[in-house]
Amino acid sequence: MRYPNADKVDLSVHTRLVALPEALLGQTVMRELTVKSTELKTLPEWLGKLGGLEVLNVRSKSSTFRCPLQALPVLLGARLKTLELQFCTRLTRLPAWLGELMALATLKLLRCEALMVLQLSLGTLTALKTLNLEGCVALEGLLASLGALVVLTT
């Protein structure tokens, strides 16, 4: 697959996609990546090299989808404003580096059924306005540190 150097890339039309194409690494101006309703199996570690990324929206319909957030370096978060992950059924805890995403305004973790723990570092996300944990049925409670998020509205 080849992609023009665009600021928004939506791979949702590729419903049989099982891996993100490495051709995305050449995207120097890409600000938004959307991958929905695909057979995606995992997020590659090289995704963290997309330092200009502001919006990452991933939803796989594969029952074996792995969300290896621990493997993604903090580089991903330099400008990341929106992180939306759906059906990360094997994700049990958020990585500590998530608290370093100072531009993050929207965090949606939908149907991450194994997610049990939120990191204390979430309380440092001063730009966070929206936190959606719908369908995170194993979550053991919200952190008191979330009370420090004065701009959090939903």
N, CA, C and O of each residue as an XYZ file, in Angstrom:
616
protein
N       0.841     -1.176      0.000
C       0.000      0.000      0.000
C       0.887      1.241      0.000
O       1.930      1.275      0.653
N       0.462      2.241     -0.732
C       1.159      3.526     -0.736
C       0.191      4.576     -0.262
O      -1.006      4.516     -0.541
N       0.722      5.539      0.458
C      -0.112      6.600      1.017
C       0.487      7.948      0.657
O       1.689      8.164      0.810
N      -0.354      8.851      0.181
C       0.179     10.194     -0.061
C       0.542     10.825      1.284
O       0.003     10.448      2.325
N       1.432     11.757      1.249
C       1.850     12.424      2.479
C       0.704     13.331      2.946
O       0.659     14.513      2.604
N      -0.208     12.768      3.721
C      -1.406     13.475      4.151
C      -1.398     13.624      5.665
O      -0.731     12.866      6.368
N      -2.149     14.614      6.168
C      -2.163     14.794      7.621
C      -3.149     13.851      8.299
O      -3.063     13.647      9.510
N      -4.093     13.267      7.541
C      -5.036     12.297      8.104
C      -4.988     11.025      7.272
O      -5.109     11.062      6.047
N      -4.810      9.904      7.952
C      -4.812      8.604      7.271
C      -5.844      7.729      7.953
O      -5.793      7.523      9.166
N      -6.781      7.215      7.171
C      -7.832      6.337      7.691
C      -7.750      5.011      6.951
O      -7.998      4.934      5.747
N      -7.398      3.973      7.693
C      -7.248      2.641      7.100
C      -8.475      1.765      7.332
O      -8.425      0.558      7.098
N      -9.552      2.347      7.779
C     -10.752      1.591      8.147
C     -11.384      0.865      6.961
O     -12.090     -0.124      7.155
N     -11.147      1.328      5.765
C     -11.730      0.670      4.588
C     -11.055     -0.665      4.292
O     -11.596     -1.488      3.554
N      -9.879     -0.876      4.864
C      -9.136     -2.126      4.660
C      -9.545     -3.120      5.752
O      -8.785     -3.362      6.690
N     -10.728     -3.685      5.630
C     -11.305     -4.506      6.698
C     -10.514     -5.787      6.982
O     -10.668     -6.377      8.051
N      -9.683     -6.219      6.055
C      -8.893     -7.434      6.275
C      -7.459     -7.136      6.732
O      -6.617     -8.032      6.785
N      -7.199     -5.895      7.052
C      -5.874     -5.475      7.503
C      -5.516     -6.163      8.819
O      -6.261     -6.054      9.793
N      -4.390     -6.867      8.860
C      -3.965     -7.562     10.074
C      -2.756     -6.894     10.721
O      -2.454     -7.164     11.883
N      -2.058     -6.023      9.986
C      -0.899     -5.310     10.522
C      -0.841     -3.923      9.882
O      -1.239     -3.743      8.731
N      -0.349     -2.960     10.630
C      -0.175     -1.627     10.061
C       0.966     -1.654      9.057
O       2.031     -2.198      9.349
N       0.763     -1.080      7.885
C       1.814     -1.097      6.861
C       2.982     -0.189      7.258
O       2.779      0.934      7.720
N       4.198     -0.689      7.073
C       5.385      0.091      7.420
C       5.543      1.326      6.550
O       6.332      2.213      6.874
N       4.804      1.397      5.449
C       4.837      2.589      4.593
C       4.382      3.828      5.370
O       4.676      4.954      4.967
N       3.675      3.628      6.466
C       3.238      4.760      7.283
C       4.418      5.482      7.924
O       4.314      6.660      8.266
N       5.533      4.786      8.087
C       6.721      5.405      8.681
C       7.209      6.602      7.875
O       7.840      7.504      8.426
N       6.928      6.618      6.598
C       7.351      7.729      5.744
C       6.452      8.946      5.826
O       6.720      9.957      5.177
N       5.402      8.866      6.604
C       4.460      9.974      6.718
C       5.037     11.047      7.640
O       5.047     10.889      8.860
N       5.507     12.119      7.053
C       6.154     13.158      7.851
C       5.173     14.188      8.402
O       5.489     14.885      9.367
N       3.996     14.294      7.807
C       3.036     15.305      8.270
C       1.766     14.680      8.857
O       0.827     15.399      9.196
N       1.729     13.368      8.977
C       0.518     12.707      9.480
C       0.248     13.111     10.926
O       1.081     12.920     11.812
N      -0.942     13.677     11.140
C      -1.360     14.089     12.477
C      -2.402     13.138     13.052
O      -2.560     13.049     14.270
N      -3.120     12.421     12.171
C      -4.226     11.577     12.639
C      -4.190     10.226     11.941
O      -4.088     10.142     10.717
N      -4.276      9.159     12.754
C      -4.321      7.796     12.217
C      -5.539      7.095     12.797
O      -5.688      6.982     14.013
N      -6.405      6.629     11.911
C      -7.617      5.913     12.305
C      -7.597      4.533     11.668
O      -7.402      4.392     10.461
N      -7.800      3.520     12.499
C      -7.843      2.139     12.029
C      -9.005      1.478     12.763
O      -8.865      1.087     13.922
N     -10.153      1.351     12.097
C     -11.341      0.780     12.737
C     -11.870     -0.390     11.925
O     -11.724     -0.445     10.704
N     -12.487     -1.320     12.634
C     -13.166     -2.459     12.016
C     -12.263     -3.255     11.086
O     -12.659     -3.639      9.985
N     -11.047     -3.493     11.549
C     -10.105     -4.297     10.783
C      -9.814     -5.576     11.563
O     -10.377     -5.803     12.634
N      -8.948     -6.389     11.026
C      -8.505     -7.616     11.695
C      -7.136     -7.402     12.349
O      -6.391     -8.360     12.559
N      -6.811     -6.172     12.662
C      -5.524     -5.816     13.245
C      -5.209     -6.700     14.450
O      -6.050     -6.886     15.329
N      -3.992     -7.242     14.484
C      -3.583     -8.159     15.558
C      -2.817     -7.456     16.676
O      -2.926     -7.841     17.840
N      -2.037     -6.418     16.327
C      -1.228     -5.734     17.329
C      -0.848     -4.338     16.830
O      -1.007     -4.019     15.652
N      -0.354     -3.531     17.731
C       0.210     -2.239     17.359
C       1.725     -2.409     17.300
O       2.321     -2.911     18.253
N       2.357     -2.004     16.206
C       3.806     -2.188     16.092
C       4.572     -1.185     16.955
O       4.099     -0.077     17.204
N       5.747     -1.585     17.401
C       6.584     -0.697     18.211
C       6.997      0.546     17.439
O       7.171      1.608     18.036
N       7.159      0.438     16.123
C       7.582      1.590     15.338
C       6.542      2.694     15.312
O       6.836      3.805     14.871
N       5.334      2.413     15.773
C       4.298      3.443     15.817
C       4.756      4.631     16.665
O       4.361      5.771     16.416
N       5.582      4.356     17.654
C       6.109      5.409     18.511
C       7.021      6.389     17.790
O       7.332      7.449     18.333
N       7.454      6.061     16.584
C       8.314      6.960     15.813
C       7.523      8.039     15.084
O       8.107      8.945     14.490
N       6.205      7.945     15.128
C       5.371      8.953     14.469
C       5.165     10.109     15.442
O       4.071     10.295     15.974
N       6.209     10.873     15.666
C       6.215     11.927     16.676
C       5.245     13.066     16.424
O       4.913     13.795     17.358
N       4.778     13.244     15.197
C       3.827     14.320     14.899
C       2.381     13.917     15.105
O       1.479     14.731     14.909
N       2.146     12.674     15.496
C       0.792     12.159     15.629
C       0.050     12.850     16.764
O       0.545     12.911     17.889
N      -1.138     13.371     16.470
C      -1.978     14.029     17.472
C      -3.193     13.196     17.843
O      -3.708     13.304     18.956
N      -3.656     12.359     16.911
C      -4.851     11.539     17.145
C      -4.546     10.106     16.725
O      -4.134      9.856     15.593
N      -4.750      9.171     17.648
C      -4.615      7.742     17.344
C      -5.906      7.063     17.764
O      -6.266      7.066     18.941
N      -6.602      6.479     16.793
C      -7.897      5.860     17.033
C      -7.851      4.448     16.448
O      -7.810      4.276     15.230
N      -7.858      3.440     17.325
C      -7.714      2.052     16.883
C      -8.843      1.202     17.448
O      -9.111      1.223     18.650
N      -9.498      0.458     16.572
C     -10.501     -0.520     16.993
C     -10.378     -1.725     16.077
O     -10.564     -1.624     14.864
N     -10.063     -2.856     16.670
C      -9.936     -4.086     15.900
C     -11.121     -4.991     16.200
O     -11.626     -5.015     17.322
N     -11.553     -5.721     15.206
C     -12.615     -6.697     15.459
C     -12.042     -8.097     15.661
O     -12.780     -9.077     15.762
N     -10.711     -8.171     15.719
C     -10.045     -9.447     15.954
C     -10.093     -9.792     17.435
O      -9.784     -8.949     18.277
N     -10.470    -11.003     17.757
C     -10.530    -11.429     19.156
C      -9.140    -11.620     19.750
O      -8.998    -11.751     20.966
N      -8.115    -11.635     18.904
C      -6.749    -11.813     19.395
C      -5.964    -10.498     19.395
O      -4.741    -10.519     19.533
N      -6.636     -9.365     19.244
C      -5.960     -8.062     19.197
C      -5.200     -7.800     20.485
O      -5.754     -7.896     21.581
N      -3.918     -7.467     20.339
C      -3.084     -7.101     21.487
C      -2.789     -5.606     21.407
O      -2.519     -5.070     20.332
N      -2.843     -4.960     22.528
C      -2.570     -3.530     22.636
C      -1.296     -3.354     23.451
O      -1.382     -3.027     24.635
N      -0.129     -3.557     22.871
C       1.099     -3.515     23.660
C       1.563     -2.090     23.939
O       2.614     -1.667     23.457
N       0.782     -1.360     24.712
C       1.120      0.028     24.999
C       2.449      0.151     25.721
O       3.152      1.147     25.551
N       2.802     -0.834     26.516
C       4.065     -0.775     27.242
C       5.240     -0.690     26.272
O       6.292     -0.150     26.616
N       5.068     -1.211     25.081
C       6.160     -1.250     24.105
C       6.308      0.061     23.339
O       7.357      0.306     22.742
N       5.292      0.896     23.344
C       5.362      2.139     22.586
C       6.125      3.188     23.384
O       5.787      3.455     24.537
N       7.137      3.778     22.791
C       7.909      4.772     23.521
C       7.133      6.075     23.712
O       6.126      6.318     23.047
N       7.613      6.891     24.620
C       6.971      8.162     24.927
C       6.982      9.099     23.722
O       6.218     10.063     23.689
N       7.833      8.832     22.738
C       7.874      9.672     21.539
C       6.487      9.865     20.951
O       6.174     10.922     20.404
N       5.663      8.841     21.067
C       4.313      8.900     20.531
C       3.535     10.047     21.146
O       2.672     10.634     20.492
N       3.824     10.368     22.378
C       3.013     11.330     23.089
C       3.455     12.764     23.060
O       2.858     13.597     23.742
N       4.475     13.090     22.300
C       4.956     14.459     22.292
C       3.845     15.444     21.941
O       3.766     16.523     22.528
N       2.992     15.082     20.995
C       1.906     15.967     20.572
C       0.539     15.294     20.645
O      -0.462     15.900     20.263
N       0.478     14.062     21.123
C      -0.759     13.289     21.103
C      -1.845     13.970     21.943
O      -1.669     14.204     23.139
N      -2.969     14.282     21.290
C      -4.097     14.942     21.964
C      -5.241     13.980     22.217
O      -5.985     14.140     23.185
N      -5.390     12.979     21.355
C      -6.488     12.021     21.476
C      -5.948     10.606     21.323
O      -5.259     10.289     20.353
N      -6.272      9.766     22.293
C      -5.934      8.348     22.226
C      -7.212      7.574     22.481
O      -7.784      7.634     23.569
N      -7.653      6.845     21.464
C      -8.863      6.036     21.576
C      -8.540      4.618     21.169
O      -8.148      4.356     20.032
N      -8.710      3.702     22.113
C      -8.469      2.287     21.860
C      -9.717      1.511     22.241
O     -10.275      1.706     23.321
N     -10.149      0.634     21.352
C     -11.338     -0.168     21.613
C     -11.013     -1.644     21.464
O     -10.245     -2.048     20.591
N     -11.614     -2.430     22.332
C     -11.489     -3.883     22.305
C     -10.060     -4.364     22.534
O      -9.625     -5.336     21.915
N      -9.335     -3.695     23.412
C      -8.014     -4.178     23.836
C      -8.273     -5.161     24.965
O      -8.043     -4.857     26.136
N      -8.748     -6.327     24.607
C      -9.254     -7.282     25.595
C      -8.170     -7.872     26.485
O      -8.485     -8.475     27.511
N      -6.898     -7.712     26.119
C      -5.814     -8.270     26.935
C      -5.058     -7.199     27.736
O      -4.123     -7.524     28.467
N      -5.447     -5.957     27.606
C      -4.790     -4.869     28.317
C      -5.249     -4.865     29.771
O      -6.432     -4.655     30.042
N      -4.335     -5.094     30.709
C      -4.705     -5.179     32.123
C      -4.349     -3.919     32.904
O      -4.986     -3.614     33.913
N      -3.330     -3.179     32.442
C      -2.944     -1.943     33.124
C      -2.376     -0.970     32.098
O      -1.878     -1.370     31.045
N      -2.461      0.290     32.424
C      -1.927      1.316     31.537
C      -0.442      1.518     31.838
O      -0.013      1.348     32.979
N       0.337      1.876     30.832
C       1.754      2.101     31.080
C       1.983      3.394     31.868
O       1.207      4.343     31.755
N       3.035      3.421     32.652
C       3.344      4.596     33.469
C       3.600      5.827     32.608
O       3.287      6.943     33.021
N       4.170      5.636     31.407
C       4.491      6.784     30.562
C       3.259      7.523     30.076
O       3.375      8.631     29.554
N       2.088      6.939     30.234
C       0.865      7.617     29.809
C       0.719      8.973     30.511
O       0.158      9.910     29.944
N       1.218      9.072     31.725
C       1.159     10.317     32.472
C       2.067     11.401     31.929
O       2.020     12.538     32.398
N       2.893     11.070     30.949
C       3.788     12.055     30.341
C       3.197     12.680     29.080
O       3.855     13.489     28.426
N       1.977     12.317     28.738
C       1.332     12.850     27.528
C       0.646     14.173     27.865
O      -0.580     14.234     27.965
N       1.424     15.209     28.037
C       0.914     16.471     28.550
C      -0.105     17.155     27.639
O      -0.876     17.985     28.118
N      -0.135     16.840     26.360
C      -1.108     17.438     25.447
C      -2.407     16.634     25.379
O      -3.374     17.081     24.763
N      -2.442     15.452     26.005
C      -3.599     14.558     25.891
C      -4.857     15.193     26.475
O      -4.915     15.496     27.667
N      -5.858     15.390     25.626
C      -7.130     15.987     26.044
C      -8.242     14.949     26.100
O      -9.200     15.104     26.858
N      -8.124     13.891     25.302
C      -9.159     12.857     25.246
C      -8.516     11.481     25.351
O      -7.631     11.134     24.569
N      -8.973     10.706     26.325
C      -8.530      9.324     26.493
C      -9.770      8.450     26.559
O     -10.563      8.543     27.495
N      -9.926      7.595     25.548
C     -11.059      6.675     25.497
C     -10.514      5.258     25.435
O      -9.818      4.888     24.489
N     -10.833      4.485     26.435
C     -10.476      3.074     26.484
C     -11.791      2.313     26.563
O     -12.335      2.105     27.647
N     -12.289      1.907     25.422
C     -13.627      1.329     25.330
C     -13.564     -0.183     25.171
O     -12.856     -0.703     24.309
N     -14.308     -0.870     26.007
C     -14.410     -2.327     25.965
C     -13.056     -3.005     26.198
O     -12.788     -4.073     25.647
N     -12.228     -2.392     26.996
C     -10.954     -3.002     27.399
C     -11.275     -3.817     28.645
O     -10.985     -3.399     29.766
N     -11.869     -4.972     28.437
C     -12.502     -5.755     29.500
C     -11.557     -6.272     30.566
O     -12.003     -6.583     31.670
N     -10.263     -6.376     30.278
C      -9.307     -6.888     31.267
C      -8.619     -5.761     32.049
O      -7.874     -6.027     32.992
N      -8.865     -4.518     31.664
C      -8.208     -3.390     32.327
C      -8.645     -3.320     33.784
O      -9.824     -3.131     34.083
N      -7.677     -3.475     34.686
C      -7.983     -3.500     36.114
C      -7.460     -2.277     36.856
O      -8.031     -1.876     37.870
N      -6.374     -1.679     36.357
C      -5.690     -0.633     37.119
C      -5.425      0.591     36.257
O      -4.952      0.482     35.125
N      -5.736      1.755     36.811
C      -5.327      3.016     36.198
C      -4.067      3.485     36.911
O      -3.951      3.338     38.128
N      -3.145      4.035     36.180
C      -1.894      4.487     36.778
C      -2.091      5.788     37.551
O      -2.904      6.629     37.167
N      -1.356      5.946     38.621
C      -1.369      7.190     39.390
C      -0.985      8.379     38.523
O      -1.434      9.502     38.755
N      -0.150      8.120     37.521
C       0.338      9.195     36.665
C      -0.772      9.854     35.851
O      -0.565     10.940     35.310
N      -1.945      9.227     35.751
C      -3.052      9.870     35.032
C      -3.425     11.204     35.674
O      -3.925     12.103     34.998
N      -3.187     11.329     36.954
C      -3.507     12.567     37.660
C      -2.665     13.749     37.227
O      -2.972     14.886     37.585
N      -1.605     13.507     36.462
C      -0.747     14.594     35.985
C      -1.162     15.118     34.617
O      -0.560     16.065     34.110
N      -2.169     14.521     34.020
C      -2.615     14.924     32.678
C      -3.507     16.161     32.780
O      -4.732     16.063     32.712
N      -2.891     17.301     32.940
C      -3.640     18.530     33.213
C      -4.491     19.006     32.035
O      -5.403     19.808     32.240
N      -4.230     18.543     30.814
C      -5.028     18.934     29.654
C      -6.214     17.992     29.423
O      -7.050     18.253     28.557
N      -6.294     16.896     30.192
C      -7.323     15.885     29.958
C      -8.719     16.438     30.243
O      -9.023     16.849     31.363
N      -9.565     16.439     29.201
C     -10.945     16.917     29.321
C     -11.941     15.767     29.307
O     -12.982     15.830     29.961
N     -11.616     14.712     28.558
C     -12.538     13.593     28.399
C     -11.829     12.288     28.737
O     -10.779     11.971     28.178
N     -12.423     11.538     29.664
C     -11.944     10.209     30.029
C     -13.140      9.278     29.934
O     -14.100      9.416     30.693
N     -13.088      8.325     29.004
C     -14.190      7.397     28.801
C     -13.664      5.980     28.993
O     -12.778      5.531     28.265
N     -14.211      5.288     29.969
C     -13.795      3.921     30.290
C     -14.956      2.942     30.121
O     -15.044      1.944     30.837
N     -15.823      3.224     29.193
C     -17.008      2.407     28.955
C     -16.631      0.966     28.634
O     -15.804      0.712     27.759
N     -17.235      0.040     29.337
C     -17.014     -1.376     29.086
C     -15.760     -1.942     29.729
O     -15.409     -3.094     29.476
N     -15.078     -1.160     30.555
C     -13.890     -1.646     31.277
C     -14.393     -2.268     32.574
O     -14.252     -1.690     33.652
N     -14.972     -3.441     32.453
C     -15.718     -4.062     33.548
C     -14.846     -4.575     34.689
O     -15.350     -4.784     35.793
N     -13.550     -4.784     34.454
C     -12.672     -5.297     35.512
C     -12.005     -4.180     36.315
O     -11.284     -4.448     37.276
N     -12.244     -2.941     35.923
C     -11.609     -1.806     36.586
C     -11.970     -1.776     38.054
O     -13.144     -1.858     38.412
N     -10.959     -1.657     38.910
C     -11.152     -1.782     40.353
C     -11.439     -0.463     41.054
O     -11.415     -0.417     42.284
N     -11.703      0.578     40.344
C     -12.025      1.867     40.961
C     -11.211      2.983     40.346
O     -10.175      2.750     39.725
N     -11.688      4.176     40.526
C     -10.978      5.327     39.987
C     -10.026      5.876     41.033
O     -10.269      5.765     42.234
N      -8.970      6.454     40.573
C      -7.944      6.983     41.458
C      -8.348      8.329     42.047
O      -8.990      9.140     41.379
N      -7.976      8.556     43.269
C      -8.211      9.855     43.895
C      -7.466     10.946     43.151
O      -7.895     12.100     43.152
N      -6.351     10.597     42.514
C      -5.552     11.602     41.799
C      -6.307     12.205     40.619
O      -5.936     13.273     40.131
N      -7.361     11.538     40.154
C      -8.143     12.100     39.055
C      -8.854     13.379     39.491
O      -9.227     14.197     38.650
N      -9.044     13.554     40.780
C      -9.668     14.777     41.292
C      -8.839     16.011     41.027
O      -9.361     17.125     41.061
N      -7.544     15.833     40.760
C      -6.667     16.974     40.459
C      -6.836     17.473     39.036
O      -6.290     18.514     38.671
N      -7.591     16.734     38.229
C      -7.778     17.118     36.830
C      -8.929     18.115     36.731
O     -10.080     17.737     36.515
N      -8.602     19.368     36.891
C      -9.632     20.409     36.983
C     -10.352     20.671     35.677
O     -11.463     21.201     35.708
N      -9.778     20.328     34.518
C     -10.461     20.543     33.249
C     -11.248     19.315     32.782
O     -11.920     19.366     31.752
N     -11.168     18.220     33.531
C     -11.889     17.000     33.185
C     -13.389     17.264     33.246
O     -13.913     17.641     34.294
N     -14.089     17.064     32.113
C     -15.528     17.342     32.071
C     -16.368     16.077     31.899
O     -17.500     16.023     32.380
N     -15.834     15.064     31.225
C     -16.610     13.820     31.044
C     -15.734     12.610     31.224
O     -16.210     11.481     31.110
